[in-house]
Amino acid sequence: MLIPKDDPGRPIEVPEGFDQKPAGAAVGDDGTVACVGCRQRIPLDRADIVGQGYRCARCSHQASVNALVTGRSDISAHLDGDQRRALHASGVKLVVSGLALIVLGVVVVAVIPEAIKALGVSIGGLALASLGYTRMRAAR
């Protein structure tokens, strides 16, 4: 258990398995590592560190270009399967909640025409659904 210096009475929550290396972080006997993108073996001192192991310079540059062109990050290199599934599940919840808010706002305006401010609820629902969809795409 770790105790923070600023609040010694409160232990730090440490996630399960934090001290275990991902499979992609294995260093070979010859001092090389496999790139998580292209699987090419490269010397450890020339590899970029990512969440799931190491990446060669070519794959790192390609990930940067893809992020600039598409606006999507390379999150898959940093999250394991369980984390991607959790991110996708949270995205689904946000989409469902957003759609419910959209329907609620439209129903309120249909029932009470003077409650035009209820359209703000629908707009908020649209934003929530959009955020959820973005999370679901990032989890791929």
N, C-alpha and C positions, 0 to 999 in steps of 0.2 A: 504494500500500500504506500502510495506517495502522499506526502503532506506538503501542501503549498506553503511557501514562506510568508505570504501576506495574511494567511488565515490558517494557522496551524491546527485549529480545531475541526477543520473540514477536510476529509480525504478527497483526493481527486478520483473521479470515475475513470477507470481504464477499460476500454473495450476488450472483449474476449479475443484472444489471438493476436493482440497488438505486437507481440514480440516474435511472431513467426514470419519468416520471409515468404513472399509469394513464389510460386513455382518459377516464374520468369526471372527471379533474382539469383538463380544459382550460377556460381562462377565455376568454370571448368578447371581441371587440373593444369591446363596450359595457360590459365589467366585470361581466358576469353569468356564472353557472355553471348547469349542469343538475343537478337533484337526482337522485341515483342511484336513489331510490325512485319518484318520480312523474314525473320528467323535466321538471318545471316549471322555467323559468328564473328565478333569483333573484339579487339583488345579492350579490357575493362577501362583503361585510362582514356579511351576515345569514345566511350559510351555516355549517352545522356541518361540520367536517372528519371524514371517515371514510376507511377504508383504500383505497377505490376511487374517491374523489373528494369530492363535497360532498353534503350532505343539507339539505333545508329543515326548518324548526322543526316543522312539522306531522308530517313523516315521522319525525323524531327522537323526538317525543313518542309517536307511535304505536308505534315500536320499543320504547320504555321501557315502555309499557303492556303490549305483547305479552309482553315479558320477565317482567313481574310476573304476568300472568295465566297464561301457559303454562309459564313456567320455562325457555323457550328464548331464547337470545340472538339478536341480529341479525348473526351472524357473516358472512352472505353479503355484507353491505355492506363488509366489511373484508378479505375474501380474494378473490383472483382465481381463475380456473378451475383452474389447475394446483394451487394450494394446496388448493382444495376437493376435487379428485380425490385428492391425497395424503392428506388427512384422512380421506376415505372409505375409501381403501385400507388405512390403518392401522386403521380401525375394523373392517374385514372380517377383518384378521389377528387382531385381539383376539377377535372373536366366534368364529372358528375355533379359536383356542387355548383359549378358555374352554370351548367345547363338548368339545374333546378332554380337558381336565382333568375335566369332569363325567363323561364316559364312563370315564376311567381310575379315578376314585374309586369309581364304582359297580361296576366290574369287580373291583377289589381287594377291596371289601367282599363281593361275591358269591363270590369264590374263597376268601377268608380271612375268615370271619365274625368272628373275633376282632379284626380290624383296623378297628374302628369309627372310628378316628381318620382313616381314609382318606376319610370323608365330608367332612372339612375340605377335602380337595383338591377335592371336588365343589363345595363352597360357594365356595371361591376361584375355581373355574372359572365359577361363576354370576356372581360379581362382575366377572370379566374380560370375560365375554360382555356383561354389562350396560354396562360402560364402552365396549366396542366399538360396541354398538348406539347409544349416546348420541353417539359420534363420527360414526357414519354419518348419523344424523339431523341433526347440526349442519352437516354438509357439504352439505346440500341447499340 
